[in-house]
């Protein structure tokens, strides 16, 4: 399974399923508590966005979650963490089965996050950017009391602009560096990545959060890349001008979010490392997973509160993680 485009730049396949789950059910899939199953891998940054937003908004009961294992082959993510290697609700071993149930000729990526209609066993949506926005806007009837406004109307244009730049240069930028098929493509992606990180550092030097005085969708999207940076992207993807821990503003910002309920308590560093270093054999042919880095520094004081703002404003933090969704203690310093 190769991810590198020999001699050229990496291009992500963005042909995602267009159907959505909405409050009015206009695509044939109305919001309905318990009808759908969110399939994720804690290894995947795109899926991790959905895990965080789901927890912040309190959608655990309305939108149950299935966690696939951290590795996969060329066919599909698998449910190897579940007894018998089969998801107990969907009754399938591979996520691919839900994609093929929707379309027997499906020939695109079997990606996470994916939302599956439990009543039919078919994937409804896998558009990671749309899924989290719809959690905020379409699933609002099922938000917990005190849920934060992650995509408030007054800030949407600014959030969208920040998200577009962060996706292009950072979220996808690390992949463009890591999967580059030529020196020229790698250097261009590397330069663009760190130029954007410098701009984000400047933005966050005087502001606790990316947009406004509370956490928003923009912070969620940047966090899932930053939290993987030193463990994976710095070495594995050759994004090595500096480590995150050597970028003072972004490092403090990332620690602030990590220590905020709903962010760090969803992170599984073991799954993250095993996915990248085992699956990407074209850039790590031995499959050896690094022992480091030390994770205890994620709990060091961040001193970001002095900038003003509070994580949730007038909203409240989410409650404790449900035991069945808790990350193992050895995989996360918050759980140790």
VOBA-1610 file (N, C-alpha, C; in pm, whole numbers, padded with zeros to 5 digits, always signed):
BEGIN
Unk+00086-00119+00000Unk+00000+00000+00000Unk+00089+00123+00000Unk+00085+00199-00109Unk+00172+00315-00124Unk+00094+00445-00115Unk+00152+00540-00043Unk+00091+00672-00029Unk+00168+00779-00106Unk+00291+00747-00143Unk+00378+00844-00208Unk+00353+00844-00358Unk+00347+00963-00415Unk+00335+00979-00560Unk+00476+00998-00615Unk+00538+00894-00671Unk+00678+00904-00714Unk+00700+01020-00810Unk+00796+01105-00773Unk+00834+01216-00858Unk+00745+01338-00850Unk+00640+01333-00767Unk+00548+01446-00765Unk+00497+01479-00627Unk+00399+01567-00623Unk+00340+01612-00497Unk+00225+01520-00457Unk+00201+01513-00328Unk+00091+01434-00275Unk-00040+01510-00294Unk-00142+01440-00342Unk-00275+01498-00357Unk-00376+01410-00285Unk-00450+01467-00192Unk-00550+01391-00117Unk-00674+01368-00201Unk-00726+01246-00197Unk-00852+01215-00263Unk-00965+01275-00180Unk-01032+01374-00232Unk-01137+01444-00158Unk-01276+01413-00211Unk-01293+01297-00271Unk-01424+01258-00325Unk-01508+01193-00214Unk-01553+01275-00123Unk-01629+01223-00010Unk-01777+01209-00045Unk-01847+01127+00033Unk-01990+01108+00012Unk-02064+01237+00044Unk-02156+01274-00043Unk-02221+01405-00031Unk-02344+01403+00059Unk-02396+01286+00091Unk-02516+01280+00174Unk-02486+01325+00316Unk-02586+01387+00378Unk-02570+01440+00514Unk-02687+01397+00601Unk-02660+01396+00731Unk-02765+01374+00830Unk-02806+01511+00880Unk-02932+01547+00860Unk-02977+01683+00892Unk-03104+01679+00976Unk-03130+01791+01040Unk-03249+01801+01125Unk-03377+01781+01045Unk-03378+01830+00920Unk-03500+01817+00838Unk-03499+01692+00750Unk-03389+01616+00753Unk-03383+01492+00678Unk-03391+01508+00528Unk-03344+01620+00476Unk-03361+01649+00333Unk-03288+01552+00241Unk-03185+01484+00290Unk-03116+01384+00209Unk-03168+01243+00237Unk-03275+01235+00316Unk-03330+01105+00351Unk-03275+01048+00481Unk-03194+01128+00551Unk-03132+01082+00675Unk-03154+01185+00785Unk-03270+01181+00850Unk-03297+01277+00957Unk-03217+01246+01083Unk-03181+01350+01157Unk-03119+01331+01287Unk-03215+01250+01374Unk-03162+01144+01434Unk-03245+01056+01517Unk-03153+00988+01617Unk-03177+01011+01743Unk-03090+00955+01847Unk-03086+00802+01837Unk-02964+00748+01835Unk-02944+00605+01835Unk-02951+00537+01700Unk-02991+00610+01596Unk-03006+00547+01465Unk-02872+00525+01396Unk-02775+00611+01424Unk-02649+00609+01351Unk-02533+00571+01443Unk-02425+00529+01381Unk-02305+00491+01456Unk-02185+00564+01394Unk-02115+00639+01477Unk-01996+00711+01433Unk-01876+00617+01443Unk-01815+00588+01330Unk-01698+00499+01328Unk-01572+00585+01317Unk-01480+00563+01409Unk-01357+00642+01414Unk-01237+00551+01438Unk-01120+00607+01423Unk-00998+00552+01479Unk-00932+00664+01556Unk-00887+00635+01676Unk-00820+00739+01755Unk-00685+00776+01695Unk-00637+00695+01601Unk-00510+00725+01535Unk-00524+00839+01435Unk-00641+00854+01378Unk-00663+00943+01264Unk-00697+01085+01308Unk-00626+01186+01259Unk-00656+01323+01299Unk-00792+01372+01250Unk-00834+01326+01134Unk-00964+01368+01080Unk-01076+01310+01166Unk-01063+01184+01205Unk-01163+01122+01292Unk-01159+01182+01432Unk-01040+01218+01478Unk-01027+01273+01613Unk-01104+01404+01629Unk-01117+01480+01521Unk-01201+01601+01526Unk-01342+01564+01571Unk-01397+01460+01508Unk-01534+01420+01538Unk-01546+01367+01681Unk-01444+01297+01728Unk-01445+01245+01865Unk-01451+01361+01965Unk-01369+01463+01940Unk-01365+01579+02031Unk-01496+01655+02029Unk-01546+01687+01910Unk-01669+01766+01899Unk-01787+01690+01959Unk-01795+01563+01932Unk-01901+01480+01991Unk-01899+01487+02142Unk-01781+01481+02200Unk-01770+01486+02347Unk-01801+01625+02400Unk-01749+01729+02337Unk-01774+01865+02383Unk-01924+01898+02382Unk-01994+01849+02280Unk-02136+01879+02266Unk-02226+01782+02343Unk-02168+01675+02395Unk-02247+01579+02471Unk-02336+01490+02387Unk-02285+01447+02272Unk-02364+01364+02181Unk-02341+01215+02200Unk-02278+01176+02309Unk-02242+01035+02327Unk-02363+00942+02321Unk-02473+00979+02383Unk-02592+00893+02381Unk-02665+00898+02246Unk-02673+01014+02189Unk-02746+01030+02062Unk-02672+00968+01945Unk-02539+00973+01949Unk-02457+00924+01838Unk-02350+00830+01894Unk-02384+00704+01917Unk-02286+00608+01970Unk-02166+00594+01877Unk-02054+00550+01936Unk-01927+00548+01863Unk-01865+00409+01861Unk-01810+00373+01746Unk-01732+00251+01730Unk-01588+00292+01704Unk-01494+00227+01771Unk-01353+00261+01756Unk-01281+00148+01683Unk-01234+00176+01563Unk-01155+00079+01488Unk-01013+00075+01542Unk-00942-00031+01511Unk-00804-00042+01554Unk-00715+00059+01486Unk-00591+00074+01534Unk-00504+00179+01482Unk-00440+00149+01347Unk-00441+00024+01303Unk-00377-00010+01176Unk-00481-00066+01079Unk-00444-00066+00953Unk-00532-00123+00851Unk-00448-00167+00733Unk-00507-00247+00645Unk-00440-00286+00522Unk-00498-00206+00406Unk-00471-00251+00284Unk-00517-00175+00168Unk-00669-00181+00152Unk-00733-00271+00222Unk-00878-00286+00208Unk-00956-00195+00302Unk-00916-00190+00429Unk-01007-00125+00521Unk-00953-00115+00663Unk-01010-00020+00738Unk-01000-00021+00883Unk-01076-00144+00934Unk-01029-00201+01045Unk-01093-00320+01101Unk-01133-00297+01246Unk-01224-00380+01294Unk-01271-00370+01432Unk-01200-00472+01521Unk-01068-00474+01510Unk-00989-00573+01582Unk-00979-00546+01732Unk-01028-00431+01779Unk-01029-00403+01923Unk-01148-00469+01991Unk-01248-00507+01913Unk-01370-00567+01969Unk-01357-00718+01980Unk-01426-00779+02076Unk-01423-00926+02089Unk-01461-00994+01958Unk-01378-01087+01915Unk-01404-01156+01791Unk-01374-01076+01667Unk-01318-00955+01685Unk-01284-00871+01571Unk-01403-00823+01492Unk-01516-00804+01561Unk-01640-00766+01492Unk-01710-00657+01574Unk-01755-00550+01507Unk-01828-00446+01579Unk-01957-00505+01635Unk-01983-00486+01764Unk-02098-00553+01826Unk-02234-00501+01780Unk-02238-00382+01723Unk-02366-00326+01677Unk-02385-00348+01527Unk-02284-00314+01450Unk-02295-00328+01304Unk-02275-00472+01258Unk-02207-00552+01341Unk-02187-00692+01307Unk-02090-00715+01194Unk-01998-00621+01172Unk-01903-00633+01061Unk-01760-00633+01114Unk-01669-00694+01037Unk-01528-00700+01073Unk-01450-00583+01015Unk-01492-00537+00900Unk-01423-00429+00830Unk-01521-00316+00797Unk-01473-00194+00812Unk-01557-00079+00775Unk-01592-00084+00627Unk-01507-00144+00548Unk-01533-00157+00404Unk-01670-00219+00376Unk-01714-00308+00463Unk-01843-00374+00443Unk-01957-00274+00443Unk-01949-00171+00526Unk-02054-00070+00530Unk-02050+00019+00406Unk-01931+00043+00353Unk-01920+00120+00229Unk-01976+00040+00111Unk-01944-00089+00106Unk-01993-00171-00004Unk-02142-00198+00007Unk-02195-00194+00130Unk-02340-00208+00146Unk-02412-00090+00083Unk-02350+00025+00088Unk-02408+00144+00024Unk-02392+00137-00127Unk-02275+00094-00173Unk-02246+00091-00316Unk-02151-00026-00343Unk-02201-00136-00401Unk-02115-00252-00428Unk-01996-00221-00517Unk-02004-00111-00593Unk-01895-00072-00682Unk-01811+00041-00624Unk-01824+00066-00495Unk-01751+00177-00431Unk-01601+00159-00453Unk-01536+00264-00507Unk-01394+00253-00541Unk-01310+00366-00484Unk-01363+00436-00384Unk-01289+00545-00322Unk-01234+00499-00187Unk-01179+00593-00112Unk-01117+00557+00014Unk-01217+00513+00119Unk-01181+00408+00191Unk-01260+00363+00306Unk-01205+00439+00426Unk-01262+00556+00451Unk-01203+00651+00545Unk-01286+00665+00672Unk-01219+00716+00775Unk-01285+00757+00899Unk-01258+00906+00917Unk-01352+00977+00982Unk-01476+00926+01040Unk-01577+00889+00933Unk-01661+00795+00969Unk-01774+00757+00884Unk-01895+00739+00975Unk-02009+00784+00929Unk-02133+00763+01005Unk-02217+00661+00930Unk-02252+00553+01000Unk-02325+00441+00940Unk-02468+00440+00994Unk-02562+00419+00905Unk-02703+00402+00943Unk-02718+00259+00995Unk-02743+00245+01124Unk-02752+00113+01185Unk-02868+00033+01127Unk-02973+00100+01085Unk-03091+00030+01034Unk-03065-00040+00901Unk-02967+00010+00825Unk-02937-00050+00694Unk-02796-00106+00685Unk-02708-00064+00776Unk-02569-00105+00769Unk-02489-00032+00664Unk-02544+00077+00610Unk-02479+00151+00503Unk-02418+00281+00554Unk-02301+00316+00500Unk-02240+00445+00532Unk-02327+00557+00476Unk-02347+00659+00558Unk-02422+00777+00515Unk-02327+00889+00476Unk-02228+00915+00562Unk-02138+01030+00540Unk-01996+00995+00583Unk-01900+01048+00509Unk-01759+01038+00549Unk-01685+01169+00525Unk-01760+01276+00506Unk-01700+01408+00482Unk-01660+01468+00616Unk-01533+01451+00654Unk-01490+01486+00789Unk-01511+01634+00821Unk-01494+01721+00723Unk-01512+01864+00748Unk-01659+01898+00774Unk-01748+01832+00704Unk-01892+01859+00719Unk-01948+01793+00845Unk-01895+01676+00881Unk-01951+01601+00994Unk-01948+01682+01122Unk-01836+01747+01152Unk-01827+01820+01279Unk-01913+01947+01277Unk-01922+02013+01163Unk-02010+02130+01153Unk-02156+02087+01173Unk-02192+01974+01112Unk-02330+01925+01129Unk-02358+01883+01272Unk-02258+01833+01342Unk-02278+01803+01484Unk-02319+01929+01560Unk-02259+02041+01525Unk-02294+02167+01591Unk-02430+02220+01548Unk-02460+02213+01419Unk-02579+02279+01366Unk-02701+02189+01354Unk-02682+02067+01309Unk-02796+01979+01281Unk-02836+01893+01401Unk-02740+01864+01489Unk-02768+01778+01604Unk-02796+01859+01730Unk-02828+01986+01717Unk-02840+02074+01834Unk-02948+02030+01932Unk-03052+01964+01883Unk-03159+01917+01973Unk-03109+01813+02072Unk-02994+01754+02043Unk-02940+01649+02129Unk-02814+01692+02204Unk-02779+01821+02194Unk-02665+01870+02270Unk-02694+01862+02419Unk-02590+01843+02497Unk-02605+01844+02643Unk-02638+01985+02691Unk-02694+01994+02808Unk-02716+02124+02870Unk-02581+02188+02899Unk-02563+02312+02858Unk-02436+02380+02879Unk-02333+02355+02771Unk-02374+02295+02658Unk-02280+02269+02549Unk-02227+02400+02490Unk-02100+02404+02452Unk-02043+02527+02396Unk-02088+02550+02252Unk-02081+02674+02209Unk-02108+02709+02070Unk-01976+02704+01994Unk-01951+02594+01927Unk-01824+02576+01856Unk-01822+02643+01719Unk-01939+02679+01669Unk-01949+02741+01537Unk-02054+02852+01542Unk-02029+02954+01627Unk-02129+03059+01648Unk-02149+03144+01523Unk-02272+03186+01494Unk-02301+03261+01371Unk-02213+03383+01350Unk-02188+03459+01455Unk-02112+03584+01440Unk-01967+03561+01401Unk-01917+03440+01423Unk-01775+03413+01398Unk-01752+03316+01282Unk-01858+03274+01216Unk-01843+03167+01116Unk-01753+03206+01000Unk-01764+03326+00949Unk-01679+03365+00837Unk-01532+03360+00876Unk-01501+03408+00995Unk-01362+03407+01040Unk-01315+03265+01067Unk-01399+03184+01129Unk-01364+03044+01153Unk-01339+02973+01021Unk-01425+02994+00923Unk-01408+02930+00792Unk-01276+02970+00727Unk-01241+03097+00735Unk-01117+03145+00675Unk-00996+03083+00743Unk-00998+03078+00876Unk-00888+03016+00950Unk-00880+02867+00916Unk-00994+02801+00915Unk-00994+02657+00886Unk-00939+02626+00747Unk-00973+02709+00650Unk-00925+02686+00513Unk-00772+02692+00508Unk-00714+02794+00570Unk-00568+02808+00569Unk-00501+02698+00649Unk-00558+02664+00764Unk-00500+02559+00848Unk-00507+02424+00777Unk-00619+02395+00713Unk-00629+02269+00639Unk-00524+02262+00529Unk-00518+02365+00448Unk-00429+02365+00331Unk-00283+02350+00370Unk-00240+02426+00469Unk-00097+02435+00498Unk-00051+02350+00616Unk-00142+02316+00707Unk-00102+02245+00829Unk-00163+02105+00834Unk-00297+02095+00845Unk-00360+01963+00854Unk-00319+01873+00738Unk-00336+01922+00617Unk-00296+01846+00499Unk-00150+01872+00463Unk-00096+01983+00514Unk+00043+02018+00483Unk+00143+01916+00534Unk+00118+01859+00651Unk+00212+01759+00702Unk+00212+01635+00613Unk+00096+01601+00557Unk+00089+01488+00464Unk+00159+01521+00332Unk+00146+01644+00288Unk+00212+01683+00164Unk+00364+01677+00179Unk+00413+01702+00298Unk+00556+01687+00324Unk+00593+01539+00336Unk+00517+01466+00416Unk+00550+01327+00443Unk+00536+01235+00325Unk+00440+01261+00238Unk+00417+01175+00123Unk+00467+01235-00008Unk+00550+01338+00001Unk+00607+01398-00120Unk+00690+01295-00196Unk+00680+01301-00329Unk+00754+01207-00411Unk+00877+01266-00476Unk+00910+01390-00440Unk+01031+01453-00493Unk+01083+01552-00390Unk+01212+01584-00402Unk+01271+01681-00310Unk+01202+01816-00322Unk+01171+01854-00445Unk+01107+01984-00468Unk+00970+01990-00401Unk+00891+01884-00417Unk+00758+01882-00357Unk+00767+01884-00205Unk+00862+01809-00150Unk+00880+01806-00005Unk+00919+01944+00048Unk+01017+02007-00014Unk+01064+02136+00036Unk+00955+02243+00027Unk+00875+02238-00078Unk+00765+02335-00091Unk+00663+02316+00020Unk+00627+02190+00048Unk+00530+02162+00153Unk+00585+02198+00290Unk+00711+02166+00312Unk+00777+02194+00441Unk+00782+02345+00466Unk+00817+02421+00365Unk+00825+02566+00379Unk+00686+02625+00405Unk+00589+02577+00333Unk+00452+02629+00350Unk+00398+02596+00489Unk+00426+02477+00536Unk+00383+02435+00670Unk+00437+02527+00778Unk+00567+02548+00778Unk+00627+02627+00886Unk+00599+02776+00871Unk+00578+02821+00748Unk+00536+02961+00732Unk+00399+02981+00796Unk+00309+02885+00778Unk+00177+02897+00839Unk+00185+02883+00991Unk+00269+02793+01040Unk+00284+02779+01185Unk+00338+02907+01247Unk+00427+02975+01175Unk+00478+03104+01224Unk+00364+03207+01233Unk+00279+03210+01132Unk+00165+03303+01133Unk+00068+03270+01246Unk+00046+03141+01268Unk-00043+03101+01377Unk+00017+03137+01513Unk+00148+03124+01524Unk+00215+03165+01648Unk+00194+03314+01674Unk+00209+03394+01570Unk+00186+03538+01584Unk+00042+03566+01626Unk-00051+03496+01568Unk-00193+03517+01599Unk-00223+03480+01745Unk-00160+03374+01793Unk-00190+03323+01926Unk-00102+03383+02036Unk-00013+03469+01998Unk+00077+03530+02097Unk-00002+03617+02196Unk-00107+03682+02145Unk-00187+03772+02229Unk-00331+03724+02245Unk-00362+03609+02191Unk-00499+03558+02197Unk-00497+03413+02241Unk-00579+03379+02337Unk-00575+03242+02390Unk-00626+03141+02288Unk-00723+03180+02209Unk-00782+03089+02111Unk-00776+03151+01971Unk-00798+03070+01870Unk-00782+03117+01732Unk-00884+03222+01692Unk-01009+03202+01732Unk-01116+03294+01694Unk-01204+03320+01816Unk-01209+03444+01862Unk-01292+03476+01976Unk-01227+03436+02108Unk-01306+03443+02214Unk-01254+03421+02348Unk-01281+03285+02407Unk-01332+03192+02325Unk-01358+03055+02371Unk-01313+02957+02263Unk-01312+02830+02295Unk-01276+02730+02195Unk-01384+02723+02088Unk-01340+02705+01965Unk-01431+02690+01852Unk-01384+02575+01765Unk-01460+02551+01660Unk-01424+02450+01560Unk-01281+02470+01510Unk-01236+02594+01501Unk-01101+02622+01452Unk-00995+02562+01544Unk-01014+02572+01674Unk-00917+02517+01768Unk-00915+02364+01761Unk-01031+02304+01746Unk-01037+02159+01733Unk-00954+02113+01615Unk-00968+02180+01502Unk-00901+02136+01380Unk-00750+02154+01387Unk-00703+02260+01449Unk-00558+02277+01463Unk-00502+02180+01566Unk-00574+02158+01674Unk-00525+02073+01782Unk-00492+01932+01734Unk-00575+01874+01650Unk-00553+01734+01613Unk-00424+01713+01533Unk-00375+01818+01469Unk-00244+01810+01405Unk-00133+01837+01505Unk-00149+01939+01587Unk-00044+01973+01683Unk-00017+01859+01780Unk-00120+01789+01824Unk-00100+01685+01925Unk-00023+01566+01867Unk-00019+01553+01736Unk+00056+01445+01670Unk+00194+01490+01624Unk+00226+01616+01641Unk+00343+01672+01574Unk+00473+01608+01618Unk+00503+01610+01747Unk+00631+01558+01792Unk+00636+01406+01788Unk+00523+01341+01812Unk+00519+01195+01814Unk+00532+01135+01674Unk+00485+01207+01573Unk+00480+01150+01438Unk+00536+01242+01330Unk+00480+01361+01318Unk+00508+01442+01199Unk+00652+01493+01195Unk+00710+01525+01309Unk+00846+01578+01310Unk+00945+01479+01249Unk+00937+01353+01285Unk+01030+01254+01234Unk+00976+01178+01114Unk+00863+01115+01131Unk+00806+01027+01029Unk+00777+01102+00899Unk+00725+01224+00910Unk+00691+01304+00793Unk+00796+01410+00760Unk+00908+01408+00833Unk+01020+01499+00805Unk+00983+01646+00819Unk+00889+01676+00908Unk+00852+01816+00935Unk+00940+01865+01050Unk+01068+01881+01019Unk+01167+01887+01127Unk+01244+02019+01139Unk+01186+02127+01091Unk+01253+02255+01119Unk+01258+02278+01269Unk+01148+02248+01335Unk+01141+02254+01481Unk+01035+02156+01529Unk+01053+02108+01651Unk+00948+02032+01716Unk+00841+02129+01768Unk+00724+02077+01793Unk+00621+02159+01857Unk+00672+02211+01990Unk+00740+02126+02065Unk+00791+02164+02197Unk+00901+02268+02190Unk+00945+02303+02068Unk+01044+02409+02048Unk+00980+02537+01991Unk+00847+02536+01980Unk+00773+02653+01933Unk+00691+02704+02052Unk+00744+02798+02129Unk+00686+02831+02260Unk+00538+02865+02260Unk+00493+02947+02166Unk+00353+02989+02167Unk+00261+02872+02133Unk+00291+02802+02025Unk+00206+02690+01984Unk+00211+02576+02084Unk+00325+02555+02146Unk+00339+02449+02245Unk+00253+02479+02368Unk+00254+02603+02415Unk+00170+02640+02529Unk+00022+02632+02491Unk-00011+02677+02371Unk-00150+02670+02321Unk-00197+02525+02315Unk-00114+02437+02262Unk-00152+02296+02251Unk-00169+02232+02388Unk-00082+02267+02483Unk-00096+02213+02619Unk-00223+02264+02685Unk-00255+02390+02662Unk-00378+02448+02715Unk-00499+02366+02668Unk-00506+02340+02539Unk-00616+02261+02487Unk-00611+02117+02538Unk-00493+02058+02541Unk-00480+01920+02587Unk-00535+01903+02728Unk-00512+02004+02810Unk-00557+01998+02950Unk-00703+02042+02968Unk-00769+02078+02859Unk-00910+02117+02861Unk-00996+01992+02843Unk-01093+01967+02931Unk-01179+01850+02915Unk-01240+01843+02775Unk-01233+01724+02717Unk-01286+01704+02582Unk-01180+01701+02475Unk-01063+01752+02505Unk-00952+01750+02409Unk-00853+01638+02443Unk-00766+01662+02539Unk-00662+01566+02570Unk-00713+01431+02613Unk-00828+01426+02678Unk-00877+01297+02727Unk-00929+01207+02616Unk-00929+01254+02492Unk-00967+01171+02377Unk-00845+01116+02302Unk-00724+01159+02340Unk-00603+01130+02262Unk-00541+00997+02304Unk-00511+00913+02207Unk-00444+00785+02232Unk-00311+00787+02157Unk-00204+00820+02228Unk-00073+00832+02163Unk-00023+00697+02112Unk-00057+00589+02179Unk-00016+00457+02133Unk-00079+00427+01997Unk-00206+00450+01983Unk-00272+00427+01854Unk-00215+00518+01746Unk-00188+00642+01781Unk-00133+00737+01684Unk-00001+00685+01629Unk+00090+00648+01716Unk+00222+00604+01670Unk+00213+00473+01593Unk+00135+00379+01642Unk+00125+00250+01572Unk+00066+00267+01433Unk-00031+00354+01419Unk-00089+00373+01286Unk+00014+00424+01186Unk+00075+00535+01215Unk+00164+00597+01118Unk+00286+00511+01088Unk+00350+00460+01192Unk+00476+00389+01171Unk+00458+00248+01119Unk+00341+00188+01140Unk+00317+00052+01091Unk+00252+00053+00954Unk+00156+00141+00932Unk+00080+00141+00807Unk+00159+00199+00691Unk+00236+00304+00717Unk+00306+00373+00608Unk+00440+00306+00577Unk+00435+00185+00525Unk+00558+00109+00501Unk+00643+00167+00389Unk+00583+00248+00301Unk+00664+00306+00194Unk+00759+00412+00247Unk+00731+00469+00365Unk+00827+00564+00423Unk+00886+00513+00554Unk+00838+00402+00606Unk+00896+00337+00724Unk+00891+00186+00702Unk+00977+00135+00612Unk+00965-00004+00569Unk+00983-00108+00679Unk+01054-00074+00787Unk+01073-00172+00895Unk+00949-00188+00982Unk+00864-00087+00983Unk+00747-00092+01070Unk+00780-00074+01217Unk+00902-00034+01248Unk+00941-00013+01388Unk+00873+00113+01441Unk+00813+00101+01559Unk+00743+00213+01623Unk+00834+00274+01728Unk+00862+00403+01723Unk+00951+00466+01820Unk+00899+00453+01963Unk+00992+00444+02056Unk+00954+00433+02197Unk+00908+00566+02254Unk+00966+00677+02206Unk+00931+00809+02259Unk+00824+00875+02176Unk+00802+01002+02201Unk+00868+01089+02299Unk+00804+01079+02438Unk+00870+01142+02535Unk+00814+01153+02669Unk+00686+01236+02662Unk+00580+01188+02723Unk+00450+01255+02715Unk+00416+01337+02839Unk+00495+01325+02943Unk+00461+01391+03069Unk+00459+01543+03056Unk+00536+01597+02958Unk+00541+01743+02945Unk+00409+01802+02894Unk+00318+01720+02847Unk+00186+01771+02809Unk+00109+01823+02930Unk+00151+01785+03049Unk+00081+01826+03170Unk+00146+01945+03239Unk+00253+01998+03179Unk+00319+02114+03239Unk+00230+02238+03230Unk+00243+02333+03324Unk+00161+02455+03319Unk+00178+02528+03186Unk+00070+02584+03137Unk+00075+02653+03007Unk+00069+02805+03021Unk+00017+02856+03131Unk+00011+03000+03159Unk-00063+03079+03052Unk-00156+03016+02984Unk-00231+03086+02878Unk-00352+03162+02933Unk-00395+03129+03053Unk-00514+03195+03108Unk-00494+03345+03123Unk-00369+03388+03136Unk-00340+03531+03151Unk-00378+03611+03028Unk-00397+03544+02914Unk-00435+03613+02791Unk-00584+03647+02788Unk-00659+03600+02885Unk-00803+03623+02885Unk-00876+03513+02813Unk-01007+03519+02818Unk-01086+03414+02757Unk-01094+03292+02848Unk-01196+03213+02828Unk-01213+03087+02901Unk-01253+02981+02801Unk-01220+02855+02826Unk-01247+02753+02725Unk-01391+02751+02674Unk-01487+02764+02766Unk-01626+02746+02728Unk-01714+02869+02751Unk-01655+02980+02793Unk-01735+03100+02816Unk-01844+03075+02918Unk-01968+03103+02881Unk-02082+03079+02971Unk-02129+02934+02967Unk-02074+02856+02877Unk-02106+02713+02871Unk-02027+02639+02978Unk-02038+02509+02981Unk-01972+02429+03083Unk-01886+02321+03018Unk-01786+02272+03089Unk-01706+02163+03035Unk-01784+02033+03033Unk-01747+01939+02948Unk-01814+01809+02950Unk-01780+01734+03078Unk-01863+01640+03113Unk-01840+01560+03233Unk-01731+01456+03210Unk-01712+01367+03306Unk-01610+01263+03293Unk-01634+01174+03172Unk-01526+01121+03118Unk-01537+01028+03006Unk-01605+00900+03053Unk-01697+00849+02974Unk-01762+00722+03007Unk-01656+00612+03011Unk-01663+00521+03108Unk-01559+00418+03121Unk-01534+00340+02992Unk-01639+00311+02917Unk-01621+00233+02795Unk-01553+00311+02684Unk-01541+00443+02699Unk-01474+00525+02597Unk-01342+00581+02646Unk-01299+00544+02765Unk-01176+00598+02822Unk-01053+00543+02750Unk-00955+00630+02729Unk-00827+00589+02670Unk-00746+00519+02779Unk-00681+00406+02747Unk-00601+00336+02848Unk-00494+00426+02910Unk-00469+00408+03037Unk-00375+00493+03109Unk-00236+00498+03050Unk-00189+00387+02995Unk-00055+00383+02938Unk-00046+00460+02807Unk-00158+00499+02750Unk-00161+00564+02619Unk-00177+00715+02628Unk-00194+00770+02749Unk-00226+00911+02764Unk-00187+00956+02904Unk-00106+01061+02918Unk-00062+01103+03052Unk-00176+01150+03141Unk-00286+01197+03083Unk-00400+01239+03165Unk-00465+01120+03234Unk-00455+01004+03172Unk-00522+00885+03225Unk-00429+00800+03311Unk-00302+00836+03315Unk-00204+00753+03387Unk-00232+00754+03537
//
